Amino acid sequence: MTSESFDYVIVGGGTAGCILASRLSEDPRRTVLLLEAGGRDTSMWVHIPAGFGKLLTNDRFNWRFHTEPEENVHGRSIVVPRGKGLGGSSLINGMIFVRGQPNDYDHWAQLGNRGWSWTDVLPYFRKLEHFEDGGDALRGGDGPLNIVRVGERSPLSEAFIAAAEQAGYPRNPDYNGAEQDGFGYYQVNQRGGRRHSAYEAYLRPAMRRPNLEVRTEARATRLLLEGNRVTGVEYRLGDGPPRQASARAEVLLAAGAVQSPQLLELSGIGDPTILAAAGIATRHALPGVGDNYIDHFCTRMNWRVTRPITLNELSRGWRLGLAVARYFATGKGILSLGTGLAHGFVRTQPGLSGPDVQYFFMHASYANAGDRRLDKLPGMTVGVTNLRTESRGTIHVRPEDPAGAPAIRPNFLSAAEDRRALVEGMKIARRIMEQPAMDPWRAFEMNPGPGVESDAEWLDFARRNGQTIYHALGTCSMGTGARAVVDPELRIHGLEGLRIVDASVMPAMVSGNTAAAVMMVAEKASDLIRAAAR
């Protein structure tokens, strides 16, 4: 069996893996191997922001996992996209950049994770950002990742923000600044109208370094253990024979919240009961592996629009031809849009420490959200999600096929607070859309429709139509309790030579899209790893 040795072996070339590979290879004395099961971002749809719709149904760039059917959502199986290839989910996501609220990270620290309070993590958010409006005490001005406000404007988005103000909510130009509350335009990781992924920002510039080896189509099959130390990784290049890479310093698992717990279990690390059911011998008992799965659950309310000025029309026929020409000439226009145009962050009841509901406004409506087909008639949509999800699920290997797609059981809407906040959030969205600013544009409410009024009806609509918005985390949770998987330095409990660095280590949900938090975790982990090496 082919065997090689490096200082660091990174499993997963997604958002976190790209950052780790870039930062750790800055030291020319250290050798780094990055293993990625997918390929490279060679499709033009990766770079065009509006191409995310093509990528979410593309097996080449998306693992396309599905949840197990659950009664909480009327027996539905829900799509769980996960990025495949160098850059991971930063290749296919909506590019929305949200840090969350300071109290999210203070809560992490209060759970026993010293070093992860807002004061501790703010320097890493600033370190990764190049905010085009300029840096200050809160925002980074010279980091690798380019952040801009959405440049496209629509009369509908302006009307939506004005309607929110009429409903009593403030306009907020920087929800990543001093306060998250309010409405305005989203910030996205783009540069010159193109997606600025973790691959573009971090890994691609680093790949010229001789001490960094990047291998694609390289799928890890198990971690190698000697006693209580993880010494390396077994993997395959394509359909080739097994190969091994040993790590003189550390193995860094960055396969994401779905596949990191799966690789641990395939390696005999996890709950002995789960492992035994799959026919896997226990090498290290760690019952929390695969538990604490958290995700954002989102409903989409939409309205018919009175005039043909929405993406439903602008993305067809001769109008699309004009948009393509404009985009390639200027980097502007509808092809520069991702999944959100205007934002909203609101508190659904008095006494909350921060917003508990997030809105995503787009001047478009889907005929089918699952396959991203737009309506043929004019429409607009408000996505509604409760921010600090309390429902918990699991991700584990399947007994009948441990190496195949894992069993994902999110248990959406099982927590009473999740149900309450989502219902109230939808009611507020309707109230905003009924304000005078929307009168010239609003024809009628399509979904859920004006007949839905009671809490039970709102909740039934959510159960029948809601989807994940791809913010999976928590399955290798950081902490000090019996169900924690890693400690506050991201070292796996009871083992040496292994850290986990991805969304799976987050112990609780952050208030917003999770990509920015993943990047912060990887930046901070890089410093922890280098400090240990010194």
Secondary structure in CASP SS format (residue, H / E / C, confidence):
PFRMAT SS
TARGET T0000
AUTHOR 0000-0000-0000
METHOD secondary structure of the structure
MODEL  1
M C 1.00
T E 1.00
S E 1.00
E E 1.00
S E 1.00
F E 1.00
D E 1.00
Y E 1.00
V E 1.00
I E 1.00
V E 1.00
G C 1.00
G C 1.00
G C 1.00
T H 1.00
A H 1.00
G H 1.00
C H 1.00
I H 1.00
L H 1.00
A H 1.00
S H 1.00
R H 1.00
L H 1.00
S C 1.00
E C 1.00
D C 1.00
P C 1.00
R C 1.00
R C 1.00
T C 1.00
V E 1.00
L E 1.00
L E 1.00
L E 1.00
E C 1.00
A C 1.00
G C 1.00
G C 1.00
R C 1.00
D C 1.00
T C 1.00
S C 1.00
M H 1.00
W H 1.00
V H 1.00
H H 1.00
I C 1.00
P H 1.00
A H 1.00
G H 1.00
F H 1.00
G H 1.00
K H 1.00
L H 1.00
L C 1.00
T C 1.00
N C 1.00
D C 1.00
R C 1.00
F C 1.00
N E 1.00
W C 1.00
R C 1.00
F E 1.00
H E 1.00
T E 1.00
E C 1.00
P C 1.00
E E 1.00
E H 1.00
N H 1.00
V H 1.00
H C 1.00
G C 1.00
R E 1.00
S C 1.00
I C 1.00
V E 1.00
V E 1.00
P C 1.00
R C 1.00
G E 1.00
K C 1.00
G C 1.00
L C 1.00
G C 1.00
G H 1.00
S H 1.00
S H 1.00
L H 1.00
I C 1.00
N C 1.00
G C 1.00
M C 1.00
I E 1.00
F C 1.00
V C 1.00
R C 1.00
G C 1.00
Q C 1.00
P H 1.00
N H 1.00
D H 1.00
Y H 1.00
D H 1.00
H H 1.00
W H 1.00
A H 1.00
Q H 1.00
L C 1.00
G C 1.00
N C 1.00
R C 1.00
G C 1.00
W C 1.00
S C 1.00
W H 1.00
T H 1.00
D H 1.00
V H 1.00
L H 1.00
P H 1.00
Y H 1.00
F H 1.00
R H 1.00
K H 1.00
L H 1.00
E E 1.00
H E 1.00
F E 1.00
E C 1.00
D C 1.00
G C 1.00
G C 1.00
D C 1.00
A C 1.00
L C 1.00
R C 1.00
G C 1.00
G C 1.00
D C 1.00
G C 1.00
P C 1.00
L E 1.00
N E 1.00
I E 1.00
V E 1.00
R E 1.00
V C 1.00
G C 1.00
E C 1.00
R C 1.00
S C 1.00
P H 1.00
L H 1.00
S H 1.00
E H 1.00
A H 1.00
F H 1.00
I H 1.00
A H 1.00
A H 1.00
A H 1.00
E H 1.00
Q H 1.00
A C 1.00
G C 1.00
Y C 1.00
P C 1.00
R E 1.00
N C 1.00
P C 1.00
D C 1.00
Y C 1.00
N C 1.00
G C 1.00
A C 1.00
E C 1.00
Q C 1.00
D C 1.00
G E 1.00
F E 1.00
G E 1.00
Y E 1.00
Y C 1.00
Q E 1.00
V E 1.00
N C 1.00
Q E 1.00
R E 1.00
G C 1.00
G C 1.00
R E 1.00
R E 1.00
H C 1.00
S C 1.00
A H 1.00
Y H 1.00
E H 1.00
A H 1.00
Y H 1.00
L H 1.00
R H 1.00
P H 1.00
A H 1.00
M C 1.00
R C 1.00
R C 1.00
P C 1.00
N C 1.00
L E 1.00
E E 1.00
V E 1.00
R E 1.00
T C 1.00
E C 1.00
A E 1.00
R E 1.00
A E 1.00
T E 1.00
R E 1.00
L E 1.00
L E 1.00
L E 1.00
E E 1.00
G C 1.00
N C 1.00
R E 1.00
V E 1.00
T E 1.00
G E 1.00
V E 1.00
E E 1.00
Y E 1.00
R E 1.00
L E 1.00
G C 1.00
D C 1.00
G C 1.00
P C 1.00
P E 1.00
R E 1.00
Q E 1.00
A E 1.00
S E 1.00
A E 1.00
R E 1.00
A E 1.00
E E 1.00
V E 1.00
L E 1.00
L E 1.00
A C 1.00
A C 1.00
G H 1.00
A H 1.00
V H 1.00
Q H 1.00
S H 1.00
P H 1.00
Q H 1.00
L H 1.00
L H 1.00
E H 1.00
L H 1.00
S C 1.00
G C 1.00
I E 1.00
G E 1.00
D C 1.00
P H 1.00
T H 1.00
I H 1.00
L H 1.00
A H 1.00
A H 1.00
A C 1.00
G C 1.00
I C 1.00
A C 1.00
T C 1.00
R C 1.00
H E 1.00
A E 1.00
L C 1.00
P C 1.00
G C 1.00
V C 1.00
G C 1.00
D C 1.00
N C 1.00
Y E 1.00
I E 1.00
D C 1.00
H C 1.00
F E 1.00
C E 1.00
T E 1.00
R E 1.00
M E 1.00
N E 1.00
W E 1.00
R E 1.00
V E 1.00
T C 1.00
R C 1.00
P C 1.00
I C 1.00
T C 1.00
L H 1.00
N H 1.00
E H 1.00
L H 1.00
S C 1.00
R C 1.00
G H 1.00
W H 1.00
R H 1.00
L H 1.00
G H 1.00
L H 1.00
A H 1.00
V H 1.00
A H 1.00
R H 1.00
Y H 1.00
F H 1.00
A H 1.00
T H 1.00
G C 1.00
K C 1.00
G C 1.00
I H 1.00
L H 1.00
S H 1.00
L C 1.00
G C 1.00
T C 1.00
G C 1.00
L C 1.00
A E 1.00
H E 1.00
G E 1.00
F E 1.00
V E 1.00
R C 1.00
T C 1.00
Q C 1.00
P C 1.00
G C 1.00
L C 1.00
S C 1.00
G C 1.00
P C 1.00
D C 1.00
V E 1.00
Q E 1.00
Y E 1.00
F E 1.00
F E 1.00
M E 1.00
H C 1.00
A C 1.00
S C 1.00
Y E 1.00
A E 1.00
N E 1.00
A C 1.00
G C 1.00
D C 1.00
R C 1.00
R E 1.00
L E 1.00
D C 1.00
K C 1.00
L C 1.00
P C 1.00
G E 1.00
M E 1.00
T E 1.00
V E 1.00
G E 1.00
V E 1.00
T E 1.00
N E 1.00
L C 1.00
R C 1.00
T C 1.00
E C 1.00
S C 1.00
R C 1.00
G E 1.00
T E 1.00
I E 1.00
H E 1.00
V C 1.00
R E 1.00
P C 1.00
E C 1.00
D E 1.00
P C 1.00
A C 1.00
G C 1.00
A C 1.00
P C 1.00
A E 1.00
I E 1.00
R E 1.00
P C 1.00
N C 1.00
F C 1.00
L C 1.00
S C 1.00
A C 1.00
A H 1.00
E H 1.00
D H 1.00
R H 1.00
R H 1.00
A H 1.00
L H 1.00
V H 1.00
E H 1.00
G H 1.00
M H 1.00
K H 1.00
I H 1.00
A H 1.00
R H 1.00
R H 1.00
I H 1.00
M H 1.00
E C 1.00
Q C 1.00
P H 1.00
A H 1.00
M H 1.00
D C 1.00
P C 1.00
W C 1.00
R E 1.00
A E 1.00
F E 1.00
E E 1.00
M E 1.00
N E 1.00
P C 1.00
G C 1.00
P C 1.00
G C 1.00
V C 1.00
E C 1.00
S C 1.00
D H 1.00
A H 1.00
E H 1.00
W H 1.00
L H 1.00
D H 1.00
F H 1.00
A H 1.00
R H 1.00
R H 1.00
N H 1.00
G C 1.00
Q E 1.00
T E 1.00
I C 1.00
Y C 1.00
H C 1.00
A C 1.00
L E 1.00
G C 1.00
T C 1.00
C C 1.00
S C 1.00
M E 1.00
G C 1.00
T C 1.00
G C 1.00
A C 1.00
R C 1.00
A C 1.00
V C 1.00
V E 1.00
D C 1.00
P C 1.00
E C 1.00
L C 1.00
R E 1.00
I E 1.00
H C 1.00
G C 1.00
L C 1.00
E E 1.00
G C 1.00
L E 1.00
R E 1.00
I E 1.00
V C 1.00
D C 1.00
A H 1.00
S H 1.00
V H 1.00
M C 1.00
P C 1.00
A C 1.00
M C 1.00
V C 1.00
S C 1.00
G C 1.00
N C 1.00
T C 1.00
A H 1.00
A H 1.00
A H 1.00
V H 1.00
M H 1.00
M H 1.00
V H 1.00
A H 1.00
E H 1.00
K H 1.00
A H 1.00
S H 1.00
D H 1.00
L H 1.00
I H 1.00
R H 1.00
A H 1.00
A H 1.00
A H 1.00
R C 1.00
END
